[in-house]
Amino acid sequence: MAASKVVEHLLEYDDYRKFLQDYFEEQKILSAAFSHRFFAAKAGFKTSSYCLNVIRGRFKLTQKSAEKIAAAIGLTALREAYFLTLVEFNQAEQINKRDAAWDQIVQIRRQAEFKHLTNREQSYFSKWYNPIIRELAVSSEWEGDYKALAKMVVPPITASEARDAVKNLTELGLIQKIGDHYEETSLMVDASDVSPIALKQIRRDYIQHALRAVECIPRDEQYAAFTTLAMSESSFNYVVEVMRDARKKIMAKIANDENVERVYEMMFMTFPMSTKISGEK
């Protein structure tokens, strides 16, 4: 069967009969071969009009029948769970069962929203310059000149890369065009939602840029401090907590900075430079 926009928006439905009605109407438009008889055979129903009677409210769906329909449509695990729960919600006769089903619907929707968020995070951190372009696009007067925007990045990227970055950031909902300029949206991105492999790569990229900064950026335009420490695990945990607090304070301080002049990368790292020392003397 043809790809379905209705299925894509399944989690927006609160009536499974309406979903099935829209799905059948859509599939009939997309494929001349689609019919209630065709779908009934695919789902394993003996009566060709079974789904039509369900849609019209003449029949209720059993758990087994709902599972057959979900399989015939080809729903993913998440959408199948939503569809089955929606059937339970619509057909529940007791208030407590209806409320329990609704709570589950809300949880599935939240899970789907988190998955979408995670995909956004992955895309955002897939290129090291995406976060830089996000800041430059809203803070600088580049006036739609992608070549000029690309040259602002250190080290410079290509105009094509800058154009693609702006396009992707807009599609991800992280920036929006207002008139002839761009503004950041309220959406936030969190590296904790990125896969470990992707996160390692983005960290590696920024560490490489830090090495370049040591060689190429004047000392009065950067800050770096290095300290070798011998400490216990509890002290290490304290250091991590202090660094987290410092990062939060800095982000809060610059959140409403009205005089943005440059985009910076700030890094905090504390890592072992020896094996564990035995406690025995």
VMD Tcl script that draws the C-alpha trace (Angstrom):
set ca {
  {0.00 0.00 0.00}
  {1.04 3.56 -0.67}
  {2.75 5.72 1.94}
  {0.27 7.41 4.26}
  {0.18 10.96 5.57}
  {-2.78 9.91 7.73}
  {-0.64 7.29 9.47}
  {2.08 9.89 9.93}
  {-0.40 12.01 11.91}
  {-2.02 9.11 13.79}
  {-0.95 10.44 17.19}
  {-3.05 13.56 16.60}
  {-6.28 11.52 16.46}
  {-8.51 10.96 19.48}
  {-11.05 8.79 17.61}
  {-9.83 5.57 16.02}
  {-12.89 5.35 13.74}
  {-12.10 8.77 12.30}
  {-8.51 7.65 11.76}
  {-9.64 4.52 9.90}
  {-12.10 6.52 7.81}
  {-9.42 9.02 6.79}
  {-6.94 6.22 6.12}
  {-9.32 4.31 3.83}
  {-10.29 7.46 1.92}
  {-6.64 8.38 1.48}
  {-5.61 4.93 0.26}
  {-8.45 4.85 -2.28}
  {-7.10 8.08 -3.74}
  {-3.51 6.84 -3.74}
  {-4.24 3.42 -5.23}
  {-7.04 2.31 -7.55}
  {-6.52 -1.27 -6.34}
  {-7.31 -0.41 -2.73}
  {-10.75 -1.37 -1.39}
  {-12.42 -2.63 1.78}
  {-12.32 -6.13 0.29}
  {-8.60 -5.80 -0.44}
  {-7.83 -4.58 3.09}
  {-10.06 -7.19 4.76}
  {-8.21 -9.96 2.91}
  {-4.86 -8.46 3.88}
  {-5.89 -8.20 7.54}
  {-7.36 -11.71 7.59}
  {-11.03 -10.81 8.07}
  {-13.63 -13.15 6.55}
  {-16.16 -10.37 5.94}
  {-15.12 -7.75 3.38}
  {-17.33 -5.08 4.98}
  {-16.02 -5.64 8.51}
  {-13.91 -2.45 8.70}
  {-16.68 -0.40 7.10}
  {-19.08 -1.56 9.81}
  {-16.50 -0.67 12.46}
  {-16.04 2.82 11.02}
  {-19.83 3.33 10.99}
  {-20.05 2.27 14.63}
  {-21.96 -0.95 14.02}
  {-19.15 -3.15 15.39}
  {-16.60 -2.68 18.13}
  {-13.02 -3.77 17.66}
  {-11.69 -6.62 19.74}
  {-8.06 -6.60 20.82}
  {-7.25 -9.26 18.22}
  {-9.06 -7.39 15.43}
  {-7.31 -4.14 16.33}
  {-3.96 -5.93 16.16}
  {-4.84 -7.33 12.72}
  {-5.71 -3.86 11.43}
  {-2.50 -2.39 12.85}
  {-0.47 -5.13 11.16}
  {-2.28 -4.69 7.83}
  {-1.66 -0.95 7.87}
  {1.97 -1.58 8.79}
  {2.09 0.57 11.91}
  {5.39 0.94 13.73}
  {5.57 -0.32 17.32}
  {4.90 3.12 18.77}
  {1.94 3.85 16.48}
  {0.54 0.37 17.00}
  {0.62 0.91 20.77}
  {-1.13 4.25 20.26}
  {-3.80 2.76 17.98}
  {-4.57 -0.12 20.36}
  {-4.77 2.27 23.30}
  {-7.00 4.63 21.31}
  {-9.37 1.74 20.60}
  {-9.44 0.95 24.31}
  {-10.06 4.63 25.15}
  {-12.91 5.05 22.66}
  {-14.65 1.80 23.61}
  {-14.19 1.92 27.41}
  {-17.51 1.91 29.24}
  {-16.11 2.53 32.71}
  {-14.71 5.95 33.58}
  {-11.65 4.57 35.38}
  {-10.68 2.44 32.36}
  {-11.22 5.37 30.03}
  {-9.05 7.62 32.22}
  {-6.32 4.98 32.42}
  {-6.31 4.64 28.62}
  {-6.10 8.41 28.21}
  {-3.13 8.58 30.57}
  {-1.41 5.99 28.41}
  {-2.23 7.99 25.26}
  {-0.59 11.05 26.79}
  {2.51 9.01 27.69}
  {2.82 7.64 24.15}
  {2.50 11.13 22.70}
  {5.23 12.36 25.04}
  {7.44 9.44 24.01}
  {6.92 10.31 20.34}
  {7.68 13.97 21.04}
  {10.91 12.99 22.83}
  {11.91 10.79 19.89}
  {11.37 13.72 17.53}
  {13.41 15.92 19.83}
  {16.21 13.37 19.86}
  {16.24 13.29 16.06}
  {16.52 17.08 16.08}
  {19.43 16.94 18.49}
  {21.20 14.37 16.31}
  {20.81 16.52 13.20}
  {21.86 19.68 15.05}
  {25.11 18.19 16.30}
  {25.88 16.32 13.07}
  {27.95 19.28 11.81}
  {30.30 21.17 14.14}
  {29.38 24.50 12.56}
  {25.59 24.21 13.03}
  {25.64 25.76 16.54}
  {27.95 28.54 15.30}
  {25.73 29.30 12.30}
  {22.69 29.35 14.58}
  {24.26 32.13 16.65}
  {25.68 34.04 13.68}
  {22.46 33.90 11.68}
  {20.54 35.77 14.39}
  {23.32 38.01 15.74}
  {25.09 39.34 12.64}
  {24.08 41.60 9.75}
  {24.78 39.14 6.94}
  {21.72 40.18 4.89}
  {21.23 36.86 3.13}
  {24.82 36.74 1.86}
  {25.80 33.12 2.53}
  {29.36 33.72 1.39}
  {29.73 36.49 3.99}
  {28.08 34.30 6.64}
  {30.44 31.42 5.84}
  {33.51 33.66 6.19}
  {32.47 34.68 9.70}
  {32.96 31.10 10.90}
  {36.44 30.30 12.24}
  {37.78 28.36 10.44}
  {35.69 29.43 7.42}
  {33.19 27.06 5.82}
  {31.80 27.24 2.28}
  {28.80 29.32 1.23}
  {27.02 26.08 0.32}
  {27.59 24.69 3.82}
  {26.30 27.92 5.35}
  {23.20 27.83 3.16}
  {22.49 24.19 4.05}
  {23.01 24.93 7.75}
  {20.52 27.82 7.73}
  {18.03 25.68 5.80}
  {18.39 22.76 8.23}
  {18.21 24.97 11.32}
  {15.01 26.51 9.99}
  {13.47 23.11 9.21}
  {14.45 21.87 12.68}
  {12.61 24.82 14.20}
  {15.74 26.23 15.85}
  {15.67 29.54 13.98}
  {12.88 31.34 12.13}
  {12.85 34.05 9.51}
  {11.08 37.24 10.57}
  {10.93 39.71 7.70}
  {14.46 40.06 6.36}
  {16.28 38.65 9.40}
  {16.44 35.50 11.51}
  {15.59 34.98 15.17}
  {16.20 32.07 17.52}
  {13.13 30.14 18.62}
  {12.49 29.08 22.19}
  {13.49 25.51 21.34}
  {16.57 24.30 23.20}
  {18.98 21.53 22.27}
  {20.65 19.20 24.72}
  {23.71 17.10 23.91}
  {22.59 14.52 26.49}
  {20.01 13.32 23.95}
  {22.64 12.64 21.27}
  {23.95 9.12 20.65}
  {27.34 8.38 22.29}
  {29.01 7.91 18.89}
  {27.77 11.25 17.54}
  {28.63 12.98 20.82}
  {32.19 11.63 20.70}
  {32.58 12.98 17.18}
  {31.34 16.47 18.01}
  {33.60 16.60 21.08}
  {36.52 15.48 18.95}
  {35.75 18.22 16.43}
  {35.66 20.95 19.07}
  {38.85 19.71 20.73}
  {40.53 19.95 17.32}
  {39.30 23.53 17.04}
  {40.67 24.23 20.52}
  {44.10 22.99 19.38}
  {43.90 25.28 16.37}
  {42.95 28.19 18.66}
  {46.08 27.59 20.75}
  {48.19 28.06 17.63}
  {46.24 30.71 15.72}
  {44.16 32.86 18.08}
  {45.92 35.73 19.94}
  {46.21 35.10 23.69}
  {44.17 38.18 24.57}
  {41.23 36.78 22.55}
  {41.07 33.42 24.33}
  {41.35 31.98 27.82}
  {42.87 28.66 28.81}
  {43.91 27.29 32.19}
  {45.58 23.98 32.98}
  {46.03 22.44 36.41}
  {47.30 18.98 37.34}
  {45.58 17.67 40.46}
  {45.85 14.60 42.67}
  {42.47 13.97 44.26}
  {39.96 11.45 45.51}
  {36.83 10.37 43.67}
  {34.70 12.50 45.98}
  {36.86 15.53 45.16}
  {36.52 14.75 41.46}
  {32.74 14.71 41.86}
  {32.98 18.08 43.61}
  {35.03 19.50 40.72}
  {32.42 18.26 38.23}
  {29.63 19.87 40.25}
  {31.49 23.20 40.44}
  {32.07 23.12 36.68}
  {28.40 22.39 36.04}
  {27.36 25.28 38.28}
  {29.85 27.60 36.58}
  {28.49 26.64 33.16}
  {24.92 27.31 34.28}
  {25.86 30.71 35.74}
  {27.70 31.74 32.57}
  {24.80 30.68 30.35}
  {22.34 32.58 32.54}
  {24.56 35.68 32.46}
  {24.92 35.83 28.67}
  {21.34 34.73 27.89}
  {20.21 38.35 27.55}
  {23.45 39.82 26.23}
  {22.40 42.68 23.95}
  {25.85 43.50 22.57}
  {26.92 40.26 20.91}
  {30.27 40.72 19.16}
  {31.52 37.18 18.56}
  {30.62 33.52 18.84}
  {32.80 31.58 21.29}
  {33.16 27.93 22.17}
  {33.48 27.26 25.89}
  {34.84 23.92 27.09}
  {35.18 22.35 30.53}
  {37.21 19.16 30.81}
  {38.62 17.18 33.70}
  {40.07 13.77 32.89}
  {42.47 11.23 34.46}
  {46.17 11.28 33.58}
  {47.11 8.20 35.62}
  {45.77 4.83 36.63}
  {44.07 4.49 40.01}
  {46.51 4.73 42.90}
  {46.32 1.90 45.43}
  {45.10 2.94 48.88}
  {47.74 0.80 50.58}
  {50.98 2.48 51.73}
}
mol new
graphics top color blue
foreach p $ca { graphics top sphere $p radius 0.5 }
foreach p [lrange $ca 0 end-1] q [lrange $ca 1 end] { graphics top cylinder $p $q radius 0.2 }
display resetview
